[in-house]
Amino acid sequence: MTVPLRLGYKASAEQFSPDRLADFAVLAEEVGFDSVFISDHFQPWMHEGGHAPAALPWLGAVGARTSRVLLGTSVLTPTFRYHPAVVAQAFATLGVMFPGRVILGVGTGEALNEVTLGLDWPDPPERFQRLKEAITLIEKLWAGERVTYEGTFWSVSDATVYDRPTTPVPIYIGAAGPAATRLAGRIADGFITTSGKDPKLYTDTLLPALAEGIEKAGRSSDDVDTLIEVKVSYAADRETALEKTRFWAPLALSAEEKMGIHDPIEMQRRAAELPIERAASRFIVSTDPDEHVEQIARYVDLGFRHLVFHDPGEDQEQFLRTYGEEILPRLRARFA
């Protein structure tokens, strides 16, 4: 492995209030995590007990309280709630304030976050084209003094982002299908996906598509960070480890079961019908640290070199301290 392994913390914006979440991010830096990523959702997966802090001010607040960890979105949608130019301005500001520590992770979006605002929700092909154009416009605004741009979905006239960082802000593309993954290989600084799906999705679809995009662009695999959100539930007994995943049961719903749902109450109702084994199916559920590391290592062996850990439990402080003491050192020793 030519690129060092990075180990990150997924700040569960859908589960915790922004102040508690910021405390967890600060602790993540203290115990040895390399990065902290947050989703940018307008609504949570679950109505009861759910949260949805705005990612942009949260990143600024956490950046001011930390000094080392990378901070990013996994992911933000720069195509509906936000005009791409606003995203360019916001992340340029973050990049000036926290040079070399900010990552813009983008994706095509979800109905849960956009439809409730009265926005049209187009089919996947249009959402993909919107994402491509948004990235193009963001990069033009970061590179040019005055930008005039006429696109299919957006236009700007004599636009300037006046406060631009001297250290570029990397753009990562979140993807669960081949088209967006190929795009990440062609143009992005990183590729984001999530764990717990059919292994063939990674081996037969996503990673080959990423390699294809990298090859078509004449790039090296080292040019694209490979980030995977690894869903983990580690506890002293299996029953506890399983039960911790209940809040995140919506993740176990199939794409068809979630398609077009914009109401957290309905998402929660469907998730509540799942048995606990299915609710936990996206997570590595383990009671032994060595077994836990073995299961995580499968993703490193596939080629992922930036692992961002998402624990579903209420006691995030215990999770962070346990990982800092038992899991991160084991992973670093194994893949040093």
ABEGO torsion letter per residue (X at the ends): XABBBBBBBBBBAAABBAAAAAAAAAAAAAAGBABBBBBBBABBABABGBBBBBAAAAAAAAAAABAABBBBBOBBBAABABBAAAAAAAAAAAAAABBGABBBBBBAEBAAAAAAAGBBBBBAAAAAAAAAAAAAAAAAAAABABBBBBBAABBBBGBBBABBBABBBBBBBBBABAAAAAAAAAABABBBBBBGBBAAAAAAAAAAAAAAAAAAAGBBAAABBBBBBBBBBBBABAAAAAAAAAAAAAAABBAAAABGBABAAAAAAAAAABBAAAAAAABBBBABAAAAAAAAAAAAAAGBABBBBBBABABAAAAAAAAAAAAAAAAAAAAX
